């Protein structure tokens, strides 16, 4: 079943800590936060690394490529949608929606690529579509 | 310091209602408190410790201690969602063991049905200061059911678990619920009925989900010297553990729950093992919740939960591990959308020999109660207690 009706997306509640992430999303770029001490990227982004607690973290642009870790199609919604985790090429798994696809053909570990979808009055949300 | 043998569950009460249109939230809390104290043979003036979680009105202890006219010297309102009350039993034992109180009262109440709450299928609204995860999750539409469904989807993909195997969990719960006059769903269902019920969020069907009910319950935990004076079966706490499982900075792993850690710790403290358990109360918000927790608690190998729950293995008198013999959250009661407290209640009934005769486990002297609160697929709080009839 392909998406036919429009699903209204609420805007993210942006804090000062992650303003840059949403500014980049507005320009069609997906950022991840990376620690220069331990070298690992994490998600959702924080200024202090959740792995080594270093405050030496920075924004890096993600490739936008990943694979579906898991997903579920929310059938009992006014407009059904697919919600799941995508494993980014950079490492972290992020919660997202899988869009512009046939929900019945989705599979775990399937390759996907980032797209941006407009929200109701806020910056666009990074989502993913089959590659 | 261990809490082993330092505290006893002396009183329990489960509110019979499943739809509380004409009762206030505070009133349900108090009715449950009264019921559990009467069950123990204690009065409210004996209570010197009070425990509640986010379902209580206002700031919890301050509102409820006043409403019930209590005078306490120890309070704890730790909230880990539906597992809070399992965790509270452990915290009550810690407080008793360190001399902070002798009679601890734990209450739970809620009215999601009467208030028309869309419990599982609508993202929970943001109130106050958003949590740090909120902007990266809420706009995508995570609901209770679709995030548990994410766990089920990955479990099926990695381990070959099937919808029919998950359905056996609901079937077992329904076999037990038929004997519970207060159960919301009393009809025995089949595997076919579960897998043919409407799909809510793939791969979870309507009958993979727990009920939505109003009501509540209460537990009274007491010091050994108090338990010795009461004319009730002595249900001793042997072990307790809690854990918060997160997304680990993006190293998300949906194949296991915090029960992996709480089960190991609680069994070690108790000095017993999963195969010693005569009865298990396992949190059952969804069928997948039960399956993953059974694996993580060590009742079977990781990934083999599907085979373990199939063919009636969880049905009392039929299978090897009788579970949720009151019908559990899947069929009987999930008051306030929080099922941890009722898990402890049925474990105590089994240990006392006070479960329904059709589901009572023979010589039930060791039992486990385990809770998962929050969201299995986002972040959750796990709590385990091991109980023994003395």
Contacts between the chains, C-beta under 8 A, distances in Angstrom:
chain1	res1	chain2	res2	distance
A	9	B	139	5.5
A	10	B	138	6.8
A	10	B	139	5.1
A	11	B	139	6.9
A	12	B	134	7.7
A	12	B	135	3.5
A	12	B	136	7.3
A	12	B	138	7.4
A	12	B	139	5.3
A	13	B	126	6.3
A	13	B	130	4.1
A	13	B	134	5.5
A	13	B	135	5.1
A	13	B	138	7.4
A	14	B	135	5.9
A	15	B	130	7.5
A	15	B	132	7.5
A	15	B	135	7.3
A	17	B	132	7.8
A	18	B	135	6.6
A	22	B	135	7.7
A	40	B	249	7.9
A	41	B	250	7.3
A	42	B	249	3.9
A	42	B	250	4.9
A	43	B	136	7.3
A	43	B	249	7.2
A	43	B	250	3.9
A	44	B	132	6.8
A	44	B	133	5.8
A	44	B	135	7.8
A	44	B	136	3.9
A	44	B	137	7.9
A	44	B	250	7.8
A	45	B	136	8.0
A	46	B	132	7.3
A	49	B	249	7.8
A	50	B	248	7.6
A	50	B	249	3.7
A	51	B	249	5.8
A	69	B	154	6.9
A	69	B	252	6.7
A	69	B	254	7.5
A	70	B	150	4.5
A	70	B	151	7.4
A	70	B	153	4.9
A	70	B	154	3.9
A	70	B	157	7.3
A	70	B	254	5.6
A	70	B	377	8.0
A	71	B	150	6.6
A	71	B	153	6.2
A	72	B	146	4.6
A	72	B	147	7.7
A	72	B	149	3.6
A	72	B	150	5.1
A	72	B	152	7.8
A	72	B	153	5.7
A	72	B	201	4.7
A	72	B	202	5.3
A	72	B	203	7.6
A	72	B	204	7.6
A	73	B	201	6.7
A	73	B	202	4.7
A	74	B	121	7.7
A	74	B	141	6.6
A	74	B	143	6.7
A	74	B	145	7.7
A	74	B	146	4.6
A	74	B	200	8.0
A	74	B	201	4.7
A	75	B	198	7.8
A	75	B	199	4.9
A	75	B	200	6.3
A	75	B	201	6.2
A	75	B	202	6.9
A	76	B	121	5.2
A	76	B	145	7.7
A	76	B	198	7.5
A	76	B	199	7.9
A	76	B	200	4.7
A	76	B	201	6.8
A	77	B	121	7.0
A	77	B	141	7.3
A	81	B	141	5.9
A	83	B	140	5.6
A	83	B	141	5.7
A	83	B	142	6.1
A	83	B	146	5.3
A	83	B	147	7.7
A	83	B	150	7.3
A	84	B	150	5.9
A	84	B	153	7.8
A	85	B	150	6.8
A	85	B	252	5.4
A	85	B	254	7.5
A	91	B	250	6.9
A	92	B	249	7.1
A	92	B	250	2.8
A	92	B	251	7.5
A	93	B	247	7.5
A	93	B	250	5.4
A	93	B	251	7.2
A	93	B	252	4.0
A	94	B	136	7.1
A	94	B	250	6.7
A	95	B	136	6.6
A	95	B	137	5.2
A	95	B	140	5.7
A	95	B	142	6.6
A	95	B	378	7.7
A	96	B	140	6.0
A	97	B	140	5.2
A	97	B	141	7.2
A	107	B	157	7.9
A	108	B	153	6.8
A	108	B	154	6.3
A	108	B	157	4.1
A	109	B	157	7.6
A	119	B	139	6.2
A	122	B	139	8.0
A	125	B	139	5.5
A	125	B	140	7.0
A	127	B	140	7.9
